[in-house]
Amino acid sequence: MFRALIPGIILSLVLTVFTASPAMAQLHIATVDFQRALNEVDEGVTAMARLEGMRDEKMKSIEKMRNNLVQMQNELANQSAILSESARQEKEQAFNQAQAEYQQVAMGAEQEMQSAYMKIVDEFIAKMREVATAIAQEKGYNLVLEATESGVVFSSGIDDVTDELIKRYNAAHSVK
């Protein structure tokens, strides 16, 4: 809960400093939505499509393993009455190993996808910060807030530079 309050506290402190200083009486603020920009820039759309394809491939493999587990479980249930004790234990052990492997592969795939997504997001945010900084400097903004991460819930009379960021980003980073 405390972490959620930090952006609001920082914003309050920044606004207090800017409004307390006569030299900074003219506060020019803008917002930018990096998440929306990531979803809309051409390079982001392409990267997300690649991630989606990677996820689909992993899901096919995991689904195949799951189907194999279901088949093994059904065979075990159907044959348990006619199998010898040692054969039944052997099949149970094989099922348990397959189930553990399935869980390990599924968790590994999830972690790999999260890692790949975070890497892409971090790379895009770094590039987008550069573009947002250039826009801020050109337009004379004292402060540019990331609309989702800063906790901005409502802003009136504050410029949103997301559309311009998307346009400039696409111009600077064409998709091949």
C-alpha positions in Angstrom: 0.0 0.0 0.0 2.8 2.4 0.8 4.4 1.9 -2.6 1.1 3.0 -4.2 1.3 6.3 -2.3 4.9 7.1 -3.3 4.1 8.6 -6.8 1.4 10.8 -5.3 3.8 12.0 -2.5 6.5 12.7 -5.0 4.1 14.6 -7.2 2.9 16.6 -4.2 6.5 17.5 -3.3 7.4 18.5 -6.9 4.3 20.7 -7.1 5.1 22.3 -3.8 8.6 23.1 -4.9 7.5 24.4 -8.3 4.7 26.6 -6.9 6.7 27.8 -3.9 9.5 29.2 -6.1 8.6 32.5 -7.9 11.0 31.5 -10.7 9.0 28.3 -11.3 5.6 29.9 -11.0 4.9 28.9 -14.6 4.5 25.2 -14.3 4.0 23.4 -17.7 3.1 19.8 -17.2 2.3 17.0 -19.7 1.4 13.4 -19.4 2.4 10.4 -21.5 1.0 6.9 -21.5 3.9 4.6 -22.3 1.7 1.5 -22.1 -0.6 2.8 -24.8 2.4 3.9 -26.8 3.9 0.4 -26.6 0.7 -1.1 -27.8 0.4 1.3 -30.7 3.9 2.0 -32.1 4.6 -0.2 -35.1 7.7 -1.7 -33.5 5.7 -2.5 -30.4 2.9 -4.2 -32.4 5.5 -6.3 -34.2 7.3 -7.2 -31.0 4.0 -8.2 -29.2 3.0 -10.3 -32.2 6.3 -12.1 -32.0 5.8 -12.7 -28.2 2.3 -13.9 -28.9 3.7 -16.4 -31.5 6.3 -17.6 -29.0 3.6 -18.0 -26.3 1.4 -19.9 -28.7 4.2 -22.4 -29.5 4.9 -22.9 -25.8 1.2 -23.4 -25.1 1.0 -26.1 -27.9 3.9 -28.0 -26.3 2.4 -27.6 -22.8 -1.0 -28.7 -24.0 0.5 -31.8 -25.6 2.1 -32.6 -22.3 -1.2 -32.1 -20.5 -3.1 -34.3 -22.9 -0.4 -37.0 -22.4 -0.9 -36.7 -18.6 -4.7 -37.1 -19.0 -4.2 -40.2 -21.1 -1.7 -41.6 -18.6 -4.2 -40.9 -15.8 -7.0 -42.5 -17.6 -4.9 -45.6 -18.5 -3.9 -45.9 -14.8 -7.5 -45.6 -13.6 -8.8 -48.2 -16.2 -6.0 -50.7 -15.7 -5.3 -50.4 -12.0 -7.6 -53.3 -11.2 -5.9 -55.7 -13.6 -2.3 -54.6 -13.1 0.0 -56.3 -10.7 1.1 -54.2 -7.7 4.6 -53.6 -9.1 3.2 -52.7 -12.6 0.7 -50.3 -11.0 3.4 -48.7 -8.9 5.6 -48.3 -12.0 2.8 -46.6 -13.9 2.0 -44.3 -10.9 5.7 -43.4 -10.7 5.8 -42.6 -14.4 2.7 -40.5 -14.1 4.1 -38.6 -11.1 7.3 -37.9 -13.0 5.4 -36.8 -16.1 3.3 -34.5 -13.9 6.3 -33.0 -12.2 7.9 -32.4 -15.6 4.7 -30.8 -16.9 4.6 -28.4 -13.9 8.3 -27.6 -14.3 7.9 -26.9 -18.0 4.8 -24.8 -17.5 6.4 -22.7 -14.8 9.6 -22.3 -16.9 7.5 -21.2 -19.9 5.7 -18.7 -17.8 8.9 -17.3 -16.4 10.5 -17.1 -19.8 7.5 -15.3 -21.3 7.5 -12.8 -18.4 11.2 -12.2 -18.8 10.9 -11.7 -22.6 8.0 -9.3 -22.1 9.9 -7.3 -19.4 13.0 -7.1 -21.6 10.9 -5.8 -24.5 9.1 -3.3 -22.3 12.3 -2.0 -20.7 13.9 -1.5 -24.2 10.8 0.4 -25.4 10.5 2.5 -22.3 14.2 3.6 -22.6 13.6 4.6 -26.3 10.3 6.3 -25.4 11.9 8.3 -22.6 14.3 9.7 -25.1 11.5 10.8 -27.4 9.4 12.1 -24.5 12.4 14.1 -23.2 12.9 15.6 -26.7 9.2 16.6 -26.9 9.3 18.1 -23.4 12.4 20.1 -24.2 11.0 21.4 -27.5 7.7 22.3 -26.0 9.0 23.7 -22.7 7.5 21.3 -20.3 8.8 21.5 -16.7 7.4 18.1 -15.9 6.2 15.0 -17.9 4.4 12.4 -15.9 3.9 8.8 -17.1 0.1 8.6 -16.9 -0.1 5.0 -15.6 2.9 4.6 -13.4 2.7 8.0 -11.7 -0.7 7.3 -10.4 -2.4 10.1 -12.4 -6.1 9.4 -12.1 -7.4 12.6 -13.6 -5.8 15.6 -15.4 -7.5 18.6 -16.8 -5.8 21.2 -18.8 -2.6 19.1 -18.9 -1.2 18.1 -22.3 -1.0 14.4 -23.2 1.9 13.9 -25.6 1.3 10.2 -26.2 0.1 10.7 -29.8 3.1 12.8 -30.7 5.4 10.3 -29.0 3.9 7.4 -31.1 4.2 9.5 -34.3 7.9 10.4 -33.6 8.8 6.9 -32.3 7.4 5.3 -35.5 9.3 7.8 -37.6 12.6 7.2 -35.8 12.2 3.4 -35.4 10.8 2.0 -38.6 9.8 -1.7 -38.6 11.8 -3.8 -41.0 
